[in-house]
Amino acid sequence: MNEKQRTESQQVKESRPTDKKSEKDYSKYFEKTYAAPSLKDAKRRGKEAVQYHNDFSISEQFRDMGKGRKFLIRTYGCQMNEHDTEVMAGIFMALGYEPTTDVKETNVILLNTCAIRENAENKVFGELGHLKALKRENPDLLIGVCGCMSQEESVVNRILQKHQFVDMIFGTHNIHRLPNILQDAYMSKEMVVEVWSKEGDIIENLPKVRKGNIKGWVNIMYGCDKFCTYCIVPFTRGKERSRRPEDIIQEVRHLAAQGYQEVTLLGQNVNAYGKDFTDMKYGLGDLMDEIRKIDIPRIRFTTSHPRDFDDRLIEVLAKGGNLVDHIHLPVQSGSSEVLKIMARKYNREQYLELVRKIKAAIPNVSLTTDIIVGYPNETEEQFEETLSLYKEVGYDAAYTFIYSPREGTPAAKMVDNVPMSVKKERLQRLNAVVNEISAQKMLEHKGQIVDVLVEGESKNNPDVLAGYTTKSKLVNFVGPKSAIGQIVKVRITDAKTWSLNGEMVDQIIEVK
Ligand code: SF4
Protein backbone atom coordinates (compact mmCIF):
# COMPACT_ATOMS: atom_id res chain seq x y z
CA MET A 1 0.00 0.00 0.00
CA ASN A 2 1.44 3.40 -0.87
CA GLU A 3 0.73 6.58 1.08
CA LYS A 4 -2.11 7.59 -1.22
CA GLN A 5 -3.71 4.18 -0.84
CA ARG A 6 -3.22 4.34 2.92
CA THR A 7 -4.91 7.71 3.18
CA GLU A 8 -7.80 6.45 1.06
CA SER A 9 -8.12 3.26 3.09
CA GLN A 10 -8.00 5.31 6.26
CA GLN A 11 -10.85 7.48 4.96
CA VAL A 12 -12.95 4.42 4.19
CA LYS A 13 -12.15 3.00 7.62
CA GLU A 14 -13.18 6.18 9.37
CA SER A 15 -16.57 6.27 7.61
CA ARG A 16 -17.22 2.60 8.43
CA PRO A 17 -19.75 1.68 11.10
CA THR A 18 -17.90 0.12 14.04
CA ASP A 19 -20.32 -2.42 15.37
CA LYS A 20 -17.88 -4.62 17.27
CA LYS A 21 -20.45 -7.35 17.73
CA SER A 22 -21.01 -7.91 14.02
CA GLU A 23 -19.29 -10.84 12.36
CA LYS A 24 -16.11 -10.25 10.42
CA ASP A 25 -16.92 -10.11 6.71
CA TYR A 26 -13.69 -10.21 4.78
CA SER A 27 -15.39 -10.00 1.40
CA LYS A 28 -16.43 -6.47 2.33
CA TYR A 29 -13.04 -5.85 3.84
CA PHE A 30 -11.39 -6.65 0.51
CA GLU A 31 -13.73 -4.26 -1.28
CA LYS A 32 -13.56 -1.38 1.11
CA THR A 33 -10.58 -1.04 3.34
CA TYR A 34 -7.90 -3.37 2.12
CA ALA A 35 -5.34 -2.25 -0.45
CA ALA A 36 -2.97 -5.06 -1.31
CA PRO A 37 0.78 -4.70 -1.28
CA SER A 38 1.81 -4.56 -4.90
CA LEU A 39 4.94 -6.24 -6.23
CA LYS A 40 4.44 -4.16 -9.38
CA ASP A 41 4.58 -0.91 -7.40
CA ALA A 42 7.45 -2.28 -5.33
CA LYS A 43 9.49 -2.88 -8.46
CA ARG A 44 9.23 0.71 -9.62
CA ARG A 45 12.42 2.76 -9.29
CA GLY A 46 11.66 6.49 -9.57
CA LYS A 47 13.93 9.46 -9.69
CA GLU A 48 12.79 11.10 -6.46
CA ALA A 49 15.51 11.82 -3.92
CA VAL A 50 15.56 9.70 -0.76
CA GLN A 51 13.70 11.38 2.09
CA TYR A 52 15.60 11.50 5.39
CA HIS A 53 13.43 11.78 8.50
CA ASN A 54 14.82 12.75 11.88
CA ASP A 55 11.56 13.53 13.55
CA PHE A 56 10.33 10.20 14.94
CA SER A 57 8.72 10.57 18.33
CA ILE A 58 6.09 8.75 20.35
CA SER A 59 2.90 10.79 20.24
CA GLU A 60 1.42 11.78 23.63
CA GLN A 61 -1.74 9.77 22.88
CA PHE A 62 0.29 6.52 22.78
CA ARG A 63 2.52 7.14 25.80
CA ASP A 64 0.77 4.73 28.17
CA MET A 65 -0.30 2.21 25.57
CA GLY A 66 2.06 -0.48 26.87
CA LYS A 67 1.58 0.09 30.59
CA GLY A 68 1.09 -3.31 32.23
CA ARG A 69 1.47 -5.07 28.87
CA LYS A 70 4.20 -7.33 27.46
CA PHE A 71 5.48 -8.03 23.95
CA LEU A 72 7.27 -10.90 22.24
CA ILE A 73 8.86 -10.81 18.76
CA ARG A 74 9.84 -13.97 16.85
CA THR A 75 12.43 -13.23 14.18
CA TYR A 76 13.08 -15.25 11.01
CA GLY A 77 15.78 -14.73 8.39
CA CYS A 78 18.75 -12.45 8.05
CA GLN A 79 20.56 -9.95 10.27
CA MET A 80 18.54 -7.17 8.68
CA ASN A 81 15.43 -8.71 10.20
CA GLU A 82 17.20 -9.25 13.52
CA HIS A 83 18.08 -5.59 13.52
CA ASP A 84 14.52 -4.54 12.59
CA THR A 85 13.40 -6.55 15.60
CA GLU A 86 15.76 -4.48 17.77
CA VAL A 87 14.09 -1.34 16.43
CA MET A 88 10.57 -2.68 17.03
CA ALA A 89 11.59 -3.75 20.54
CA GLY A 90 12.82 -0.17 21.06
CA ILE A 91 9.44 1.22 19.97
CA PHE A 92 7.55 -1.21 22.21
CA MET A 93 9.69 -0.21 25.20
CA ALA A 94 9.20 3.48 24.40
CA LEU A 95 5.46 2.79 24.52
CA GLY A 96 5.84 1.28 28.01
CA TYR A 97 5.62 -2.44 27.09
CA GLU A 98 7.93 -4.95 28.78
CA PRO A 99 9.68 -7.74 26.87
CA THR A 100 8.86 -11.39 27.60
CA THR A 101 9.76 -14.76 26.14
CA ASP A 102 6.67 -16.49 27.56
CA VAL A 103 3.78 -16.82 25.09
CA LYS A 104 1.40 -17.44 27.99
CA GLU A 105 1.97 -14.04 29.57
CA THR A 106 2.52 -11.86 26.52
CA ASN A 107 -0.08 -9.37 25.27
CA VAL A 108 1.37 -8.92 21.77
CA ILE A 109 3.19 -11.39 19.51
CA LEU A 110 4.87 -10.24 16.31
CA LEU A 111 6.28 -12.61 13.70
CA ASN A 112 9.04 -10.73 11.88
CA THR A 113 9.16 -12.84 8.72
CA CYS A 114 11.56 -13.73 5.92
CA ALA A 115 10.54 -14.26 2.28
CA ILE A 116 13.84 -15.39 0.81
CA ARG A 117 12.99 -19.11 0.68
CA GLU A 118 9.85 -21.19 0.62
CA ASN A 119 11.01 -23.03 3.72
CA ALA A 120 11.18 -19.79 5.72
CA GLU A 121 7.59 -18.97 4.69
CA ASN A 122 6.34 -22.45 5.60
CA LYS A 123 7.78 -22.05 9.09
CA VAL A 124 5.80 -18.86 9.60
CA PHE A 125 2.53 -20.43 8.45
CA GLY A 126 3.27 -23.39 10.77
CA GLU A 127 3.78 -20.96 13.65
CA LEU A 128 0.51 -19.19 12.83
CA GLY A 129 -1.19 -22.58 13.15
CA HIS A 130 0.15 -22.89 16.72
CA LEU A 131 -0.83 -19.34 17.61
CA LYS A 132 -4.44 -19.93 16.64
CA ALA A 133 -4.99 -22.09 19.73
CA LEU A 134 -3.32 -19.45 21.90
CA LYS A 135 -5.59 -16.75 20.52
CA ARG A 136 -8.62 -18.94 21.28
CA GLU A 137 -7.49 -19.22 24.92
CA ASN A 138 -6.68 -15.52 25.12
CA PRO A 139 -8.80 -13.45 22.70
CA ASP A 140 -7.20 -10.20 23.93
CA LEU A 141 -3.81 -11.28 22.65
CA LEU A 142 -2.72 -9.24 19.60
CA ILE A 143 -0.98 -11.22 16.85
CA GLY A 144 0.91 -9.45 14.08
CA VAL A 145 2.84 -10.44 10.97
CA CYS A 146 5.53 -8.09 9.69
CA GLY A 147 8.81 -8.26 7.75
CA CYS A 148 9.43 -9.33 4.16
CA MET A 149 6.54 -11.82 3.80
CA SER A 150 4.00 -9.09 4.49
CA GLN A 151 5.21 -7.24 1.39
CA GLU A 152 3.88 -10.11 -0.75
CA GLU A 153 0.33 -9.95 -2.08
CA SER A 154 -0.09 -13.72 -1.99
CA VAL A 155 0.92 -13.92 1.68
CA VAL A 156 -1.39 -11.11 2.75
CA ASN A 157 -4.28 -12.71 0.83
CA ARG A 158 -3.60 -16.09 2.42
CA ILE A 159 -3.57 -14.60 5.92
CA LEU A 160 -6.76 -12.64 5.24
CA GLN A 161 -8.52 -15.74 4.02
CA LYS A 162 -7.15 -18.52 6.20
CA HIS A 163 -5.75 -16.91 9.37
CA GLN A 164 -8.38 -14.36 10.26
CA PHE A 165 -7.36 -14.40 13.92
CA VAL A 166 -4.29 -12.35 12.97
CA ASP A 167 -4.82 -8.77 14.14
CA MET A 168 -2.28 -6.84 12.10
CA ILE A 169 -0.03 -7.11 9.07
CA PHE A 170 2.50 -4.40 8.35
CA GLY A 171 5.40 -4.07 5.96
CA THR A 172 9.10 -3.30 6.09
CA HIS A 173 8.45 0.37 5.26
CA ASN A 174 5.90 0.72 8.06
CA ILE A 175 7.96 -0.15 11.14
CA HIS A 176 8.00 3.44 12.39
CA ARG A 177 4.17 3.35 12.26
CA LEU A 178 4.03 0.56 14.87
CA PRO A 179 2.37 2.75 17.56
CA ASN A 180 -0.45 3.71 15.17
CA ILE A 181 -0.83 0.14 13.92
CA LEU A 182 -1.10 -1.19 17.46
CA GLN A 183 -3.63 1.49 18.32
CA ASP A 184 -5.72 0.59 15.23
CA ALA A 185 -5.50 -3.10 16.14
CA TYR A 186 -6.77 -2.44 19.69
CA MET A 187 -9.65 -0.34 18.39
CA SER A 188 -10.65 -2.26 15.29
CA LYS A 189 -12.66 -5.44 14.97
CA GLU A 190 -10.94 -6.09 11.66
CA MET A 191 -7.43 -7.05 10.73
CA VAL A 192 -5.24 -3.97 10.32
CA VAL A 193 -3.23 -4.16 7.12
CA GLU A 194 -0.67 -1.47 6.44
CA VAL A 195 1.85 -2.43 3.79
CA TRP A 196 3.38 0.36 1.74
CA SER A 197 4.85 -0.75 -1.57
CA LYS A 198 7.25 2.10 -2.00
CA GLU A 199 10.87 2.77 -2.77
CA GLY A 200 11.56 3.70 0.82
CA ASP A 201 12.81 6.54 3.00
CA ILE A 202 15.42 6.69 5.74
CA ILE A 203 14.20 7.24 9.26
CA GLU A 204 17.10 8.07 11.52
CA ASN A 205 16.13 8.36 15.13
CA LEU A 206 14.08 5.25 15.80
CA PRO A 207 14.65 3.80 19.28
CA LYS A 208 16.48 0.43 19.51
CA VAL A 209 16.90 -2.22 22.16
CA ARG A 210 19.95 -4.19 21.11
CA LYS A 211 20.19 -7.91 21.67
CA GLY A 212 23.27 -8.38 23.82
CA ASN A 213 26.10 -5.95 24.46
CA ILE A 214 29.01 -7.67 22.73
CA LYS A 215 28.18 -7.50 19.03
CA GLY A 216 26.11 -4.76 17.40
CA TRP A 217 24.53 -4.31 13.97
CA VAL A 218 24.51 -0.99 12.20
CA ASN A 219 22.51 -0.45 9.02
CA ILE A 220 24.49 1.50 6.48
CA MET A 221 21.99 1.21 3.66
CA TYR A 222 18.61 -0.24 2.82
CA GLY A 223 17.07 -1.92 -0.20
CA CYS A 224 18.50 -3.42 -3.35
CA ASP A 225 18.43 -2.46 -7.04
CA LYS A 226 20.14 -5.57 -8.40
CA PHE A 227 17.02 -7.63 -9.17
CA CYS A 228 18.75 -11.00 -9.34
CA THR A 229 16.11 -13.12 -11.07
CA TYR A 230 15.57 -15.49 -8.12
CA CYS A 231 15.34 -12.86 -5.40
CA ILE A 232 12.34 -11.15 -3.84
CA VAL A 233 14.35 -8.64 -1.76
CA PRO A 234 14.27 -5.70 -4.21
CA PHE A 235 10.46 -6.00 -4.05
CA THR A 236 10.21 -6.28 -0.27
CA ARG A 237 12.89 -3.80 0.83
CA GLY A 238 12.70 -0.98 -1.73
CA LYS A 239 15.43 0.81 -3.60
CA GLU A 240 19.07 1.17 -2.60
CA ARG A 241 19.37 4.11 -0.25
CA SER A 242 22.33 4.96 1.94
CA ARG A 243 22.42 6.48 5.38
CA ARG A 244 24.62 9.56 5.68
CA PRO A 245 28.18 8.66 6.80
CA GLU A 246 28.06 11.04 9.77
CA ASP A 247 25.00 9.21 11.18
CA ILE A 248 26.67 5.81 10.77
CA ILE A 249 29.96 6.95 12.28
CA GLN A 250 28.13 8.46 15.25
CA GLU A 251 26.25 5.17 15.84
CA VAL A 252 29.46 3.10 15.67
CA ARG A 253 31.21 5.53 18.04
CA HIS A 254 28.31 5.22 20.41
CA LEU A 255 28.60 1.41 20.39
CA ALA A 256 32.36 1.65 20.98
CA ALA A 257 31.75 3.91 23.96
CA GLN A 258 29.29 1.37 25.36
CA GLY A 259 31.95 -1.34 25.21
CA TYR A 260 30.74 -3.31 22.17
CA GLN A 261 33.55 -5.48 20.79
CA GLU A 262 32.29 -5.99 17.27
CA VAL A 263 30.14 -4.10 14.79
CA THR A 264 28.68 -5.52 11.59
CA LEU A 265 27.72 -2.96 8.96
CA LEU A 266 24.52 -4.15 7.35
CA GLY A 267 22.83 -3.81 4.02
CA GLN A 268 21.34 -6.06 1.35
CA ASN A 269 24.10 -4.96 -1.00
CA VAL A 270 26.61 -2.98 1.09
CA ASN A 271 29.01 -2.56 -1.80
CA ALA A 272 26.52 -0.20 -3.45
CA TYR A 273 26.84 2.08 -0.42
CA GLY A 274 26.93 5.76 -1.41
CA LYS A 275 25.96 5.24 -5.05
CA ASP A 276 22.74 7.13 -4.43
CA PHE A 277 24.43 10.22 -2.98
CA THR A 278 23.97 13.13 -5.36
CA ASP A 279 26.13 15.62 -3.45
CA MET A 280 29.36 13.65 -3.07
CA LYS A 281 31.40 10.72 -4.30
CA TYR A 282 31.68 8.47 -1.29
CA GLY A 283 31.61 4.68 -1.18
CA LEU A 284 31.95 1.75 1.21
CA GLY A 285 35.76 1.97 1.06
CA ASP A 286 35.62 5.59 2.22
CA LEU A 287 33.23 4.70 5.02
CA MET A 288 35.35 1.76 6.20
CA ASP A 289 38.43 4.00 6.14
CA GLU A 290 36.68 6.31 8.63
CA ILE A 291 35.23 3.55 10.78
CA ARG A 292 38.51 1.67 11.16
CA LYS A 293 39.81 4.68 13.15
CA ILE A 294 37.13 4.13 15.81
CA ASP A 295 38.32 2.28 18.92
CA ILE A 296 36.29 -0.90 18.49
CA PRO A 297 38.13 -4.23 18.10
CA ARG A 298 36.27 -5.75 15.15
CA ILE A 299 34.42 -4.37 12.13
CA ARG A 300 32.60 -6.60 9.64
CA PHE A 301 30.18 -5.93 6.80
CA THR A 302 27.55 -7.97 5.02
CA THR A 303 26.25 -8.71 2.42
CA SER A 304 28.59 -8.08 -0.49
CA HIS A 305 27.70 -8.11 -4.16
CA PRO A 306 30.80 -8.92 -6.24
CA ARG A 307 29.77 -6.52 -8.99
CA ASP A 308 30.06 -3.45 -6.75
CA PHE A 309 33.18 -4.59 -4.83
CA ASP A 310 35.70 -1.95 -5.90
CA ASP A 311 39.47 -1.42 -5.65
CA ARG A 312 39.11 1.37 -3.10
CA LEU A 313 37.42 -1.06 -0.70
CA ILE A 314 40.13 -3.69 -1.22
CA GLU A 315 42.80 -1.06 -0.57
CA VAL A 316 41.13 -0.05 2.70
CA LEU A 317 40.50 -3.64 3.85
CA ALA A 318 44.18 -4.39 3.29
CA LYS A 319 44.98 -1.89 6.03
CA GLY A 320 43.75 -4.55 8.48
CA GLY A 321 43.63 -3.42 12.11
CA ASN A 322 40.06 -3.77 13.27
CA LEU A 323 38.82 -4.60 9.74
CA VAL A 324 38.54 -8.37 9.97
CA ASP A 325 40.18 -10.80 7.53
CA HIS A 326 36.90 -12.48 6.57
CA ILE A 327 34.76 -11.54 3.57
CA HIS A 328 31.45 -13.16 2.68
CA LEU A 329 31.29 -12.93 -1.11
CA PRO A 330 28.22 -14.69 -2.55
CA VAL A 331 28.97 -16.24 -5.95
CA GLN A 332 25.74 -18.27 -6.43
CA SER A 333 27.12 -20.24 -9.41
CA GLY A 334 30.45 -20.98 -11.07
CA SER A 335 28.95 -20.95 -14.56
CA SER A 336 28.87 -17.71 -16.56
CA GLU A 337 25.74 -18.91 -18.40
CA VAL A 338 23.87 -19.56 -15.16
CA LEU A 339 25.11 -16.26 -13.69
CA LYS A 340 23.66 -14.55 -16.76
CA ILE A 341 20.26 -16.21 -16.25
CA MET A 342 20.46 -15.20 -12.59
CA ALA A 343 21.20 -11.58 -13.73
CA ARG A 344 24.11 -11.41 -11.30
CA LYS A 345 25.89 -8.92 -13.61
CA TYR A 346 29.32 -10.57 -13.41
CA ASN A 347 30.72 -13.72 -14.96
CA ARG A 348 32.98 -16.47 -13.67
CA GLU A 349 36.16 -14.78 -14.91
CA GLN A 350 35.26 -11.41 -13.36
CA TYR A 351 34.49 -13.08 -10.04
CA LEU A 352 37.77 -15.00 -10.05
CA GLU A 353 39.63 -11.81 -10.94
CA LEU A 354 38.04 -10.09 -7.94
CA VAL A 355 39.08 -12.99 -5.71
CA ARG A 356 42.62 -12.77 -7.10
CA LYS A 357 42.80 -9.05 -6.28
CA ILE A 358 41.43 -9.58 -2.77
CA LYS A 359 43.89 -12.40 -2.04
CA ALA A 360 46.80 -10.37 -3.40
CA ALA A 361 45.94 -7.45 -1.12
CA ILE A 362 44.92 -9.54 1.94
CA PRO A 363 46.92 -12.81 1.74
CA ASN A 364 45.44 -14.12 4.97
CA VAL A 365 41.82 -13.53 3.90
CA SER A 366 39.14 -16.09 4.56
CA LEU A 367 36.32 -16.17 2.01
CA THR A 368 32.86 -17.64 2.42
CA THR A 369 30.01 -17.72 -0.06
CA ASP A 370 26.41 -18.59 -0.97
CA ILE A 371 25.60 -21.07 -3.74
CA ILE A 372 22.32 -22.09 -5.37
CA VAL A 373 22.21 -25.46 -7.15
CA GLY A 374 19.61 -26.69 -9.62
CA TYR A 375 18.75 -23.30 -11.13
CA PRO A 376 16.36 -23.57 -14.09
CA ASN A 377 18.31 -24.94 -17.07
CA GLU A 378 21.45 -25.73 -15.05
CA THR A 379 23.26 -28.53 -16.88
CA GLU A 380 25.64 -31.10 -15.37
CA GLU A 381 28.60 -29.27 -16.98
CA GLN A 382 27.46 -25.95 -15.53
CA PHE A 383 27.12 -27.49 -12.08
CA GLU A 384 30.63 -28.92 -12.41
CA GLU A 385 31.85 -25.39 -13.12
CA THR A 386 30.48 -24.46 -9.69
CA LEU A 387 32.42 -27.32 -8.12
CA SER A 388 35.61 -26.30 -9.90
CA LEU A 389 35.20 -22.64 -8.95
CA TYR A 390 34.63 -23.64 -5.34
CA LYS A 391 37.88 -25.61 -5.30
CA GLU A 392 39.79 -22.88 -7.12
CA VAL A 393 38.75 -20.17 -4.65
CA GLY A 394 39.15 -22.50 -1.66
CA TYR A 395 36.36 -21.02 0.43
CA ASP A 396 36.37 -21.55 4.18
CA ALA A 397 32.64 -22.28 4.19
CA ALA A 398 29.44 -21.86 2.18
CA TYR A 399 25.70 -21.63 2.59
CA THR A 400 24.36 -23.99 -0.07
CA PHE A 401 20.77 -24.15 -1.26
CA ILE A 402 18.57 -25.96 -3.71
CA TYR A 403 16.79 -23.46 -5.97
CA SER A 404 13.14 -22.95 -5.16
CA PRO A 405 11.00 -20.39 -7.01
CA ARG A 406 9.72 -17.28 -5.20
CA GLU A 407 6.42 -16.02 -6.49
CA GLY A 408 6.71 -12.64 -8.23
CA THR A 409 10.34 -13.07 -9.27
CA PRO A 410 11.40 -13.47 -12.94
CA ALA A 411 12.85 -16.93 -12.21
CA ALA A 412 9.43 -18.16 -11.05
CA LYS A 413 8.24 -17.79 -14.65
CA MET A 414 11.13 -19.91 -15.98
CA VAL A 415 10.54 -23.59 -16.60
CA ASP A 416 12.15 -25.34 -13.64
CA ASN A 417 13.46 -28.24 -15.69
CA VAL A 418 16.00 -29.76 -13.29
CA PRO A 419 14.37 -32.72 -11.51
CA MET A 420 14.40 -32.58 -7.70
CA SER A 421 16.37 -35.82 -7.52
CA VAL A 422 19.12 -34.20 -9.63
CA LYS A 423 19.07 -31.03 -7.52
CA LYS A 424 19.43 -33.09 -4.34
CA GLU A 425 22.24 -35.15 -5.78
CA ARG A 426 24.09 -31.96 -6.87
CA LEU A 427 23.65 -30.43 -3.43
CA GLN A 428 25.12 -33.55 -1.83
CA ARG A 429 28.13 -33.48 -4.14
CA LEU A 430 28.67 -29.79 -3.51
CA ASN A 431 28.35 -30.21 0.26
CA ALA A 432 30.91 -33.01 0.21
CA VAL A 433 33.41 -30.58 -1.37
CA VAL A 434 32.39 -27.78 1.02
CA ASN A 435 32.90 -30.04 4.05
CA GLU A 436 36.20 -31.40 2.82
CA ILE A 437 37.71 -27.95 2.21
CA SER A 438 36.26 -26.57 5.43
CA ALA A 439 37.88 -29.41 7.40
CA GLN A 440 41.23 -28.68 5.71
CA LYS A 441 40.95 -24.98 6.53
CA MET A 442 40.09 -25.78 10.14
CA LEU A 443 43.07 -28.09 10.41
CA GLU A 444 45.39 -25.23 9.45
CA HIS A 445 44.49 -23.63 12.79
CA LYS A 446 45.67 -26.56 14.87
CA GLY A 447 48.48 -25.42 17.16
CA GLN A 448 47.85 -21.73 16.36
CA ILE A 449 46.99 -19.12 18.97
CA VAL A 450 43.91 -17.18 17.86
CA ASP A 451 41.95 -14.23 19.24
CA VAL A 452 38.46 -15.32 20.27
CA LEU A 453 35.60 -12.94 21.02
CA VAL A 454 33.81 -14.89 23.75
CA GLU A 455 30.04 -14.78 23.34
CA GLY A 456 28.92 -17.05 26.15
CA GLU A 457 28.59 -20.63 27.28
CA SER A 458 28.59 -23.37 24.66
CA LYS A 459 25.06 -24.48 23.72
CA ASN A 460 25.96 -28.11 24.46
CA ASN A 461 27.98 -27.70 27.65
CA PRO A 462 27.68 -24.85 30.16
CA ASP A 463 31.20 -25.57 31.45
CA VAL A 464 32.64 -24.68 28.06
CA LEU A 465 32.85 -21.16 26.60
CA ALA A 466 32.20 -20.40 22.93
CA GLY A 467 33.29 -17.54 20.72
CA TYR A 468 34.47 -16.59 17.27
CA THR A 469 37.78 -15.74 15.63
CA THR A 470 38.13 -12.80 13.23
CA LYS A 471 37.60 -15.38 10.46
CA SER A 472 34.24 -16.33 12.02
CA LYS A 473 35.40 -19.76 13.18
CA LEU A 474 33.56 -21.11 16.18
CA VAL A 475 35.96 -21.95 19.04
CA ASN A 476 35.02 -23.94 22.18
CA PHE A 477 37.31 -23.85 25.18
CA VAL A 478 37.29 -24.01 28.97
CA GLY A 479 37.73 -20.62 30.60
CA PRO A 480 36.43 -18.31 33.33
CA LYS A 481 32.97 -16.80 32.89
CA SER A 482 34.63 -13.38 33.27
CA ALA A 483 35.99 -13.88 29.75
CA ILE A 484 32.47 -13.56 28.29
CA GLY A 485 32.25 -10.37 26.26
CA GLN A 486 36.01 -10.09 25.87
CA ILE A 487 38.66 -11.09 23.37
CA VAL A 488 41.00 -13.78 24.69
CA LYS A 489 43.88 -15.77 23.28
CA VAL A 490 43.16 -19.46 22.72
CA ARG A 491 45.53 -22.17 21.53
CA ILE A 492 43.76 -24.51 19.10
CA THR A 493 44.14 -28.14 20.14
CA ASP A 494 41.62 -29.87 17.92
CA ALA A 495 39.92 -29.08 14.59
CA LYS A 496 36.53 -30.36 13.47
CA THR A 497 34.68 -29.61 10.23
CA TRP A 498 32.73 -26.66 11.61
CA SER A 499 34.39 -25.78 14.91
CA LEU A 500 37.66 -25.68 16.78
CA ASN A 501 38.52 -26.76 20.32
CA GLY A 502 41.20 -25.02 22.30
CA GLU A 503 42.59 -23.91 25.62
CA MET A 504 42.79 -20.37 26.89
CA VAL A 505 46.36 -19.20 26.83
CA ASP A 506 46.73 -16.48 29.39
CA GLN A 507 45.42 -13.06 30.15
CA ILE A 508 42.37 -11.38 28.71
CA ILE A 509 43.69 -9.04 26.04
CA GLU A 510 40.78 -6.65 25.65
CA VAL A 511 39.07 -5.25 28.68
CA LYS A 512 36.51 -2.56 28.02
S1 SF4 B 1 21.95 -8.50 -4.71
FE1 SF4 B 1 20.59 -10.01 -5.69
S2 SF4 B 1 20.44 -11.65 -4.14
FE2 SF4 B 1 21.23 -9.85 -3.07
S3 SF4 B 1 19.40 -8.82 -2.23
FE3 SF4 B 1 19.83 -7.87 -4.21
S4 SF4 B 1 18.57 -9.00 -5.67
FE4 SF4 B 1 18.69 -10.26 -3.81
Residues whose N, C-alpha, C, O or C-beta is under 5 A from the ligand:
A	BS01	SF4	C224 K226 F227 C228 C231 V233 P234 Q268 N269 H305
